[in-house]
C-alpha cells in the first residue's frame, strides 16, 4: 500500500489545521472544557458547515462518502488541537452505529440530521464490569407482547448528556456470547432513561452514566435484528478505535513540535538545551514513537477501508502501540520543558490528560496485546 496522502487529503489537512487554529485555540479549549456541554453551539455549527460531521456517511444520507483514511487526516488535526465536544461520540460512535446496524428508514431519519449538526447520537455499550467483549453486555431487554423492557446501567458513555438519542447495547437472550446482543435507539427523553455526568480527568471529553429503569419501547426501537447487534457494534468499535489512534497521533505530534521549539529557545549554561545530547536523544525517541504510531494507524485505517482479513489484527496492533506511545511522548514533553512543563497553566497538560484518557478508551495496550495474541493463535 501507499502511505502517501493524495492532494484532496492534504487539502483537508491544511483546511482543518487552519480552522482549528482560528476557532479552537488553547484558550477556547480551556473555556469550553469547563462547561458541562464541552462545546459551544457556534463552534458546533461551524464544524457542521465544513461537512465534517458527515465525512464518512454515504452521500445518500447527505454525507461526503469518504473513507476511514480520509477521516484519519481530520482526526489527527483534531487531536493536535485537543478539540473538545461530542464530535467523536456523535460521528464515530452513535452515527456509525446507526449506519452499520440501522434500517433504511432509521438511516434516512438520523444520518442527515447528524451530518447537518441538528441531532447528536451517543453509544452506550460499556458497563460497570468494564469488560470490552460481548460478555460485558448484561443490561437486559426483555420482550413481551412485541415490546421490550430495558433494565441496567451503562458507564463511560461519551457525551450522553448532550445527545438527542442513545444507541444502547442490551442482551435480549441469556448468555455471555455475541449472540443475543441487540442494539436499541432510544430518544434521550424516553421514560425511565436517566443520564448522569461523571467527573473525568480529561475535561475535554465528557463521560456519563446511563441508567435504564424499566425503559419500555416498541420493536421499532431495534437497530437491525434482535440478537444480531454485536457484529455491527464490533465494526463500529474497530473504526472508532482507529480514529482515536489518529487523534492520539495528532496530539503526540503537537507535543513533539512544542518540545522541539522550546528546546531551541530555552538556554542553560549559555546554550540552547536542544544542543545537549541527552535532550537530543529524548527528542529522537519521541519522534520514533510519533512516526511509528502514524504508520501503524494509517495501515489499520487502510485495512478497514479495504475490508482486509487482517483488519482486526491491525486495529489492535495500532491501539496497543499508540496507547503507550502517546503517553510516553506527553510525559517526555513535560519533563523536557522542566519547571514550566509541570504547571497547569502550560498547555502540555491538556495533551497529557487526553493521552491518559485515550489510553484506556476501547481498551489499553495490555488488552489489545492479548487480542493480538488471540488473533494469531498464540
The 8 nearest C-alpha neighbors of each residue, nearest first, counted from 0:
[[1, 2, 298, 301, 3, 302, 297, 305],
 [0, 2, 3, 4, 298, 301, 297, 5],
 [3, 1, 0, 4, 297, 294, 298, 301],
 [4, 2, 1, 5, 0, 297, 8, 9],
 [3, 5, 8, 9, 2, 6, 7, 1],
 [4, 6, 8, 7, 9, 3, 10, 69],
 [7, 5, 9, 8, 10, 4, 11, 3],
 [8, 6, 10, 9, 5, 11, 4, 12],
 [9, 7, 11, 10, 5, 6, 4, 69],
 [8, 10, 12, 6, 11, 7, 13, 5],
 [11, 9, 7, 13, 8, 12, 14, 6],
 [12, 10, 8, 14, 9, 13, 15, 7],
 [11, 13, 9, 15, 10, 14, 72, 16],
 [12, 14, 16, 10, 15, 11, 17, 9],
 [15, 13, 11, 17, 12, 16, 10, 18],
 [14, 16, 18, 12, 17, 13, 11, 19],
 [17, 15, 13, 19, 18, 14, 76, 20],
 [16, 18, 20, 14, 15, 19, 13, 21],
 [19, 17, 15, 21, 16, 20, 22, 14],
 [18, 20, 23, 22, 21, 16, 17, 15],
 [21, 19, 17, 24, 18, 23, 22, 16],
 [22, 20, 18, 19, 23, 17, 24, 16],
 [21, 23, 19, 20, 18, 24, 42, 27],
 [24, 22, 19, 27, 20, 21, 28, 25],
 [25, 23, 27, 20, 26, 22, 28, 21],
 [24, 26, 28, 27, 29, 23, 346, 80],
 [27, 25, 29, 28, 24, 30, 23, 31],
 [26, 28, 30, 24, 25, 23, 29, 31],
 [29, 27, 25, 31, 30, 26, 32, 23],
 [30, 28, 26, 32, 27, 31, 25, 33],
 [29, 31, 27, 28, 33, 32, 26, 34],
 [32, 30, 37, 28, 33, 34, 29, 38],
 [31, 33, 37, 203, 202, 29, 34, 30],
 [34, 32, 31, 30, 29, 35, 37, 202],
 [33, 35, 37, 31, 32, 36, 30, 38],
 [36, 34, 37, 33, 32, 205, 196, 31],
 [37, 35, 38, 34, 161, 84, 39, 31],
 [36, 38, 84, 32, 31, 34, 35, 83],
 [39, 37, 84, 36, 31, 83, 40, 43],
 [38, 40, 41, 42, 43, 31, 37, 36],
 [41, 39, 43, 42, 44, 38, 45, 36],
 [40, 42, 44, 39, 43, 45, 38, 46],
 [41, 43, 45, 39, 44, 40, 46, 38],
 [44, 42, 40, 46, 45, 41, 47, 39],
 [43, 45, 47, 41, 42, 46, 40, 48],
 [44, 46, 48, 42, 47, 43, 41, 49],
 [47, 45, 43, 49, 48, 44, 42, 51],
 [48, 46, 44, 50, 49, 45, 116, 52],
 [47, 49, 45, 50, 46, 44, 115, 51],
 [48, 50, 46, 47, 51, 45, 52, 44],
 [51, 49, 47, 48, 52, 53, 54, 46],
 [52, 50, 54, 53, 49, 47, 46, 114],
 [53, 51, 114, 47, 50, 54, 90, 113],
 [54, 52, 62, 114, 56, 51, 55, 50],
 [53, 55, 51, 63, 52, 56, 62, 65],
 [56, 54, 65, 64, 53, 66, 63, 57],
 [55, 57, 62, 53, 64, 54, 63, 58],
 [58, 56, 64, 62, 59, 60, 63, 55],
 [57, 59, 62, 61, 64, 60, 63, 56],
 [58, 60, 57, 61, 62, 56, 107, 64],
 [59, 61, 111, 58, 62, 57, 110, 107],
 [62, 60, 58, 111, 59, 114, 63, 57],
 [61, 63, 53, 56, 58, 57, 60, 64],
 [62, 64, 54, 58, 65, 53, 56, 57],
 [63, 65, 57, 58, 56, 55, 62, 54],
 [66, 64, 55, 63, 54, 69, 67, 56],
 [67, 65, 69, 68, 55, 304, 70, 64],
 [66, 68, 70, 69, 300, 71, 304, 55],
 [69, 67, 71, 300, 70, 66, 301, 297],
 [70, 68, 67, 71, 66, 72, 8, 65],
 [69, 71, 67, 73, 72, 68, 74, 66],
 [70, 72, 74, 68, 69, 245, 73, 242],
 [73, 71, 70, 75, 69, 74, 12, 76],
 [72, 74, 70, 76, 75, 71, 77, 12],
 [75, 73, 246, 77, 71, 76, 72, 245],
 [76, 74, 249, 246, 245, 78, 72, 73],
 [75, 77, 79, 73, 78, 74, 16, 249],
 [76, 78, 74, 80, 82, 79, 75, 81],
 [79, 77, 246, 250, 249, 81, 75, 76],
 [78, 80, 250, 249, 76, 77, 253, 81],
 [79, 81, 77, 82, 78, 76, 19, 24],
 [82, 80, 78, 79, 77, 83, 350, 250],
 [81, 83, 80, 77, 78, 28, 84, 23],
 [84, 82, 203, 37, 204, 81, 38, 28],
 [83, 85, 38, 37, 86, 204, 82, 203],
 [84, 86, 88, 87, 89, 158, 83, 38],
 [87, 85, 89, 88, 90, 84, 52, 91],
 [86, 88, 91, 85, 90, 89, 92, 84],
 [89, 87, 92, 85, 121, 86, 157, 91],
 [88, 90, 93, 120, 86, 119, 94, 121],
 [91, 89, 94, 87, 92, 88, 86, 93],
 [90, 92, 87, 239, 95, 88, 89, 94],
 [93, 91, 88, 95, 122, 94, 90, 89],
 [92, 94, 121, 120, 122, 89, 96, 95],
 [95, 93, 90, 97, 96, 89, 92, 91],
 [94, 96, 98, 97, 92, 91, 93, 99],
 [97, 95, 93, 99, 94, 98, 100, 92],
 [96, 98, 101, 94, 95, 100, 99, 106],
 [97, 99, 95, 96, 101, 100, 106, 94],
 [100, 98, 96, 231, 97, 95, 101, 235],
 [99, 101, 223, 222, 97, 231, 98, 96],
 [102, 100, 222, 97, 223, 105, 98, 106],
 [103, 101, 105, 104, 106, 223, 222, 100],
 [102, 104, 106, 105, 107, 101, 108, 98],
 [103, 105, 107, 102, 106, 108, 101, 109],
 [106, 104, 108, 102, 107, 103, 101, 109],
 [105, 107, 103, 110, 109, 108, 104, 101],
 [108, 106, 104, 105, 109, 110, 60, 103],
 [107, 109, 105, 106, 104, 110, 111, 112],
 [110, 108, 112, 106, 107, 111, 105, 113],
 [109, 111, 113, 112, 106, 60, 107, 114],
 [112, 110, 114, 60, 61, 113, 109, 115],
 [111, 113, 115, 117, 109, 118, 110, 114],
 [114, 112, 118, 110, 116, 115, 111, 119],
 [113, 115, 53, 52, 111, 112, 116, 110],
 [116, 114, 112, 113, 117, 47, 111, 52],
 [117, 115, 113, 47, 114, 118, 112, 44],
 [116, 118, 112, 115, 113, 119, 114, 111],
 [119, 117, 113, 112, 116, 163, 120, 162],
 [118, 120, 162, 163, 89, 113, 164, 121],
 [119, 121, 93, 164, 89, 162, 165, 163],
 [120, 122, 93, 165, 88, 89, 159, 162],
 [123, 121, 166, 93, 92, 165, 167, 124],
 [124, 122, 167, 156, 166, 153, 125, 168],
 [123, 125, 168, 167, 122, 153, 126, 136],
 [126, 124, 154, 153, 129, 123, 155, 135],
 [125, 127, 153, 154, 128, 129, 152, 135],
 [128, 126, 129, 154, 153, 125, 152, 130],
 [127, 129, 130, 126, 135, 125, 131, 136],
 [130, 128, 127, 126, 125, 131, 135, 154],
 [131, 129, 135, 128, 132, 134, 125, 126],
 [130, 132, 135, 129, 133, 125, 362, 361],
 [131, 133, 134, 135, 130, 136, 177, 176],
 [132, 134, 177, 135, 136, 176, 175, 131],
 [135, 133, 175, 132, 136, 176, 130, 137],
 [134, 136, 130, 133, 132, 131, 137, 128],
 [137, 135, 134, 133, 138, 169, 170, 168],
 [138, 136, 139, 170, 135, 169, 134, 151],
 [137, 139, 151, 169, 150, 136, 170, 152],
 [140, 138, 170, 169, 150, 149, 137, 171],
 [139, 141, 149, 171, 148, 147, 170, 169],
 [142, 140, 148, 147, 171, 139, 149, 143],
 [143, 141, 147, 146, 145, 140, 148, 144],
 [144, 142, 146, 145, 147, 141, 148, 140],
 [143, 145, 146, 142, 147, 217, 218, 141],
 [144, 146, 143, 218, 142, 217, 147, 216],
 [147, 145, 217, 143, 144, 142, 218, 216],
 [146, 148, 142, 141, 216, 215, 140, 217],
 [147, 149, 215, 141, 140, 214, 213, 142],
 [150, 148, 140, 214, 213, 139, 211, 215],
 [149, 151, 211, 213, 212, 139, 138, 214],
 [150, 152, 138, 211, 210, 139, 212, 149],
 [153, 151, 210, 209, 211, 126, 138, 154],
 [154, 152, 126, 209, 125, 208, 123, 210],
 [153, 155, 208, 126, 156, 125, 127, 207],
 [156, 154, 206, 207, 208, 157, 125, 153],
 [157, 155, 207, 206, 123, 154, 159, 208],
 [156, 158, 206, 88, 159, 205, 155, 207],
 [159, 157, 160, 205, 161, 206, 85, 156],
 [158, 160, 162, 161, 121, 157, 156, 207],
 [161, 159, 158, 162, 194, 196, 207, 195],
 [160, 162, 159, 158, 36, 163, 119, 85],
 [163, 161, 119, 159, 120, 164, 160, 121],
 [162, 164, 187, 119, 120, 118, 186, 161],
 [165, 163, 186, 187, 120, 162, 185, 121],
 [166, 164, 121, 185, 120, 122, 184, 167],
 [165, 167, 184, 122, 183, 123, 121, 93],
 [168, 166, 123, 183, 182, 165, 124, 122],
 [167, 169, 182, 124, 181, 123, 183, 180],
 [170, 168, 138, 181, 139, 180, 140, 136],
 [171, 169, 180, 139, 179, 172, 140, 137],
 [170, 172, 140, 179, 141, 226, 180, 139],
 [173, 171, 179, 170, 174, 226, 180, 178],
 [174, 172, 171, 170, 179, 175, 139, 176],
 [175, 173, 176, 172, 179, 134, 178, 170],
 [174, 176, 134, 133, 177, 173, 135, 136],
 [177, 175, 178, 133, 134, 174, 179, 180],
 [176, 178, 133, 229, 180, 179, 175, 134],
 [179, 177, 176, 226, 180, 227, 229, 172],
 [178, 226, 180, 172, 171, 170, 177, 181],
 [181, 179, 170, 226, 228, 229, 169, 178],
 [182, 180, 228, 226, 225, 169, 168, 227],
 [181, 183, 168, 222, 228, 167, 221, 169],
 [184, 182, 221, 167, 220, 166, 222, 185],
 [185, 183, 166, 220, 165, 221, 167, 222],
 [184, 186, 165, 164, 183, 187, 166, 189],
 [187, 185, 164, 188, 189, 163, 165, 184],
 [186, 188, 164, 163, 189, 185, 165, 162],
 [189, 187, 186, 190, 192, 163, 164, 185],
 [190, 188, 186, 187, 192, 191, 185, 214],
 [189, 191, 192, 214, 188, 215, 193, 212],
 [190, 192, 212, 214, 211, 213, 189, 193],
 [193, 191, 211, 190, 189, 210, 214, 212],
 [192, 194, 210, 209, 191, 211, 195, 212],
 [193, 195, 209, 208, 160, 210, 207, 196],
 [196, 194, 208, 207, 197, 209, 193, 160],
 [195, 197, 207, 206, 208, 160, 194, 198],
 [196, 198, 207, 206, 199, 195, 208, 205],
 [199, 197, 196, 200, 206, 202, 205, 207],
 [200, 198, 201, 202, 197, 206, 205, 204],
 [199, 201, 202, 352, 198, 356, 355, 353],
 [202, 200, 352, 199, 203, 353, 204, 356],
 [201, 203, 204, 32, 199, 200, 205, 33],
 [202, 204, 83, 32, 201, 37, 205, 84],
 [205, 203, 202, 201, 83, 84, 206, 157],
 [204, 206, 158, 157, 202, 203, 207, 199],
 [207, 205, 157, 155, 156, 197, 158, 196],
 [208, 206, 196, 156, 197, 155, 195, 159],
 [207, 209, 154, 195, 194, 153, 155, 156],
 [208, 210, 194, 153, 193, 152, 207, 154],
 [211, 209, 152, 193, 192, 151, 212, 153],
 [210, 212, 150, 192, 151, 214, 191, 149],
 [213, 211, 191, 150, 214, 210, 192, 151],
 [214, 212, 150, 149, 148, 215, 211, 191],
 [213, 215, 149, 191, 148, 212, 211, 190],
 [216, 214, 148, 147, 213, 149, 146, 217],
 [217, 215, 147, 146, 220, 148, 214, 218],
 [218, 216, 146, 219, 220, 147, 145, 215],
 [217, 219, 220, 221, 146, 145, 216, 147],
 [218, 220, 217, 221, 216, 222, 183, 184],
 [221, 219, 184, 218, 183, 217, 216, 222],
 [222, 220, 183, 219, 218, 182, 223, 184],
 [223, 221, 101, 182, 100, 183, 184, 220],
 [222, 224, 100, 101, 221, 102, 225, 228],
 [223, 225, 227, 226, 222, 221, 228, 181],
 [226, 224, 181, 227, 223, 221, 171, 228],
 [179, 225, 227, 181, 180, 178, 228, 171],
 [228, 226, 224, 225, 181, 229, 180, 178],
 [229, 227, 181, 180, 182, 230, 226, 231],
 [228, 230, 232, 177, 180, 231, 227, 233],
 [229, 231, 233, 232, 228, 234, 227, 177],
 [232, 230, 234, 233, 99, 229, 100, 228],
 [231, 233, 229, 235, 234, 230, 228, 236],
 [232, 234, 236, 230, 235, 231, 229, 237],
 [235, 233, 231, 237, 232, 236, 238, 230],
 [234, 236, 232, 238, 233, 237, 95, 239],
 [235, 237, 239, 233, 234, 238, 240, 232],
 [238, 236, 240, 234, 239, 235, 233, 314],
 [239, 237, 241, 235, 240, 236, 242, 234],
 [238, 240, 236, 242, 91, 241, 237, 235],
 [241, 239, 243, 237, 238, 242, 236, 244],
 [240, 242, 244, 238, 243, 239, 314, 245],
 [243, 241, 239, 245, 244, 240, 71, 238],
 [242, 244, 246, 240, 241, 245, 239, 247],
 [243, 245, 241, 247, 242, 246, 248, 318],
 [246, 244, 248, 242, 75, 243, 247, 71],
 [245, 247, 78, 75, 74, 243, 249, 244],
 [248, 246, 244, 250, 245, 249, 78, 251],
 [249, 247, 245, 251, 250, 246, 293, 252],
 [250, 248, 75, 79, 78, 246, 252, 247],
 [249, 251, 79, 78, 247, 253, 248, 252],
 [250, 252, 248, 254, 253, 249, 325, 328],
 [251, 253, 255, 249, 250, 254, 248, 256],
 [254, 252, 256, 250, 255, 251, 79, 257],
 [253, 255, 251, 257, 252, 256, 258, 332],
 [256, 254, 252, 258, 253, 257, 259, 251],
 [255, 257, 253, 259, 258, 254, 260, 252],
 [258, 256, 254, 260, 255, 259, 253, 261],
 [257, 259, 261, 255, 260, 256, 332, 262],
 [260, 258, 262, 256, 261, 257, 255, 263],
 [259, 261, 257, 263, 258, 262, 256, 264],
 [260, 262, 258, 263, 259, 264, 265, 257],
 [263, 261, 273, 259, 272, 260, 265, 264],
 [262, 264, 260, 261, 273, 271, 265, 259],
 [263, 265, 261, 262, 271, 266, 260, 272],
 [266, 264, 271, 262, 261, 272, 263, 267],
 [265, 267, 271, 270, 272, 269, 264, 268],
 [266, 268, 269, 270, 272, 271, 265, 275],
 [269, 267, 270, 266, 271, 272, 265, 275],
 [268, 270, 267, 266, 271, 272, 265, 274],
 [269, 271, 266, 267, 268, 272, 274, 265],
 [272, 270, 266, 273, 265, 263, 274, 264],
 [273, 271, 262, 274, 275, 266, 267, 265],
 [274, 272, 262, 271, 275, 263, 278, 279],
 [273, 275, 272, 271, 276, 270, 279, 278],
 [276, 274, 273, 278, 277, 272, 279, 271],
 [275, 277, 279, 278, 280, 274, 273, 281],
 [278, 276, 280, 279, 275, 281, 273, 282],
 [277, 279, 281, 276, 280, 275, 273, 282],
 [280, 278, 276, 282, 277, 281, 283, 273],
 [279, 281, 283, 277, 282, 278, 276, 284],
 [282, 280, 278, 284, 283, 279, 277, 285],
 [281, 283, 285, 279, 284, 280, 278, 286],
 [284, 282, 280, 286, 285, 281, 279, 287],
 [285, 283, 287, 281, 282, 286, 280, 288],
 [284, 286, 282, 288, 283, 328, 287, 289],
 [285, 287, 283, 289, 284, 288, 290, 282],
 [288, 286, 284, 290, 285, 289, 291, 283],
 [287, 289, 285, 291, 324, 286, 290, 292],
 [290, 288, 286, 292, 287, 291, 252, 251],
 [291, 289, 293, 287, 292, 288, 286, 294],
 [292, 290, 294, 288, 293, 289, 287, 295],
 [293, 291, 289, 321, 290, 295, 294, 288],
 [292, 294, 296, 290, 291, 295, 297, 248],
 [295, 293, 291, 297, 296, 292, 290, 298],
 [294, 296, 298, 317, 292, 297, 293, 299],
 [297, 295, 299, 293, 298, 317, 294, 292],
 [298, 296, 300, 294, 299, 295, 293, 301],
 [297, 299, 301, 295, 296, 300, 302, 294],
 [298, 300, 313, 302, 296, 314, 301, 297],
 [301, 299, 297, 303, 68, 298, 302, 67],
 [300, 302, 298, 304, 299, 303, 305, 68],
 [301, 303, 310, 307, 299, 305, 300, 304],
 [304, 302, 306, 300, 310, 305, 301, 299],
 [303, 305, 301, 302, 306, 67, 300, 66],
 [306, 304, 302, 307, 303, 301, 300, 310],
 [307, 305, 303, 304, 302, 308, 310, 301],
 [306, 308, 302, 310, 305, 309, 303, 304],
 [307, 309, 310, 306, 311, 302, 312, 303],
 [308, 310, 312, 307, 311, 313, 302, 306],
 [309, 311, 302, 313, 307, 312, 303, 308],
 [312, 310, 314, 313, 309, 315, 237, 308],
 [311, 313, 309, 310, 315, 314, 371, 316],
 [312, 314, 299, 310, 316, 311, 315, 317],
 [315, 313, 311, 317, 299, 312, 316, 310],
 [314, 316, 367, 318, 317, 312, 313, 319],
 [315, 317, 313, 319, 314, 318, 312, 320],
 [316, 318, 314, 315, 320, 295, 296, 319],
 [319, 317, 315, 321, 320, 316, 322, 244],
 [320, 318, 364, 316, 367, 317, 322, 321],
 [319, 321, 317, 318, 322, 323, 324, 316],
 [320, 322, 324, 318, 292, 323, 319, 325],
 [323, 321, 358, 319, 320, 324, 318, 325],
 [324, 322, 326, 321, 320, 325, 327, 364],
 [323, 325, 321, 327, 288, 326, 322, 320],
 [326, 324, 328, 327, 251, 323, 322, 354],
 [325, 327, 329, 323, 324, 354, 328, 330],
 [328, 326, 324, 330, 325, 329, 331, 323],
 [327, 329, 331, 325, 285, 330, 326, 332],
 [328, 330, 332, 351, 326, 331, 327, 325],
 [331, 329, 327, 333, 332, 328, 326, 334],
 [332, 330, 334, 328, 333, 329, 327, 335],
 [331, 333, 329, 335, 330, 334, 258, 328],
 [334, 332, 340, 336, 330, 331, 335, 341],
 [333, 335, 331, 337, 336, 332, 330, 340],
 [336, 334, 332, 337, 333, 331, 258, 278],
 [335, 337, 340, 333, 334, 339, 332, 338],
 [336, 338, 334, 335, 340, 339, 333, 341],
 [337, 339, 340, 341, 336, 342, 334, 333],
 [340, 338, 341, 342, 337, 336, 345, 333],
 [341, 339, 333, 336, 338, 337, 342, 345],
 [340, 342, 339, 338, 333, 343, 337, 345],
 [343, 341, 344, 339, 340, 345, 338, 348],
 [344, 342, 345, 348, 341, 346, 340, 347],
 [343, 345, 342, 346, 348, 339, 341, 340],
 [344, 346, 343, 347, 342, 340, 348, 339],
 [347, 345, 348, 349, 344, 25, 350, 343],
 [348, 346, 350, 349, 345, 351, 333, 340],
 [347, 349, 351, 350, 346, 352, 343, 345],
 [348, 350, 347, 346, 352, 351, 353, 81],
 [351, 349, 353, 348, 347, 352, 354, 250],
 [350, 352, 348, 354, 329, 353, 349, 347],
 [351, 353, 355, 201, 354, 350, 349, 348],
 [352, 354, 350, 356, 351, 355, 201, 357],
 [355, 353, 351, 357, 352, 326, 356, 325],
 [356, 354, 358, 352, 353, 357, 351, 326],
 [355, 357, 353, 358, 354, 359, 201, 352],
 [356, 358, 360, 354, 359, 355, 353, 322],
 [357, 359, 322, 355, 363, 356, 360, 354],
 [358, 360, 363, 362, 357, 356, 361, 355],
 [359, 361, 357, 362, 358, 356, 363, 240],
 [362, 360, 359, 240, 363, 131, 236, 357],
 [361, 363, 359, 360, 366, 367, 364, 131],
 [364, 362, 359, 366, 358, 365, 367, 322],
 [363, 365, 319, 367, 366, 322, 368, 318],
 [366, 364, 368, 363, 367, 369, 319, 362],
 [367, 365, 369, 363, 364, 368, 362, 370],
 [366, 368, 370, 315, 369, 364, 319, 365],
 [367, 369, 371, 365, 370, 366, 364, 319],
 [368, 370, 372, 367, 366, 371, 365, 373],
 [371, 369, 367, 373, 368, 372, 374, 366],
 [372, 370, 368, 374, 369, 373, 312, 367],
 [371, 373, 369, 377, 370, 375, 374, 376],
 [374, 372, 376, 370, 371, 375, 377, 369],
 [373, 375, 371, 376, 372, 370, 312, 377],
 [374, 376, 372, 373, 377, 371, 312, 370],
 [377, 375, 373, 374, 372, 371, 370, 369],
 [376, 372, 375, 373, 374, 371, 369, 370]]
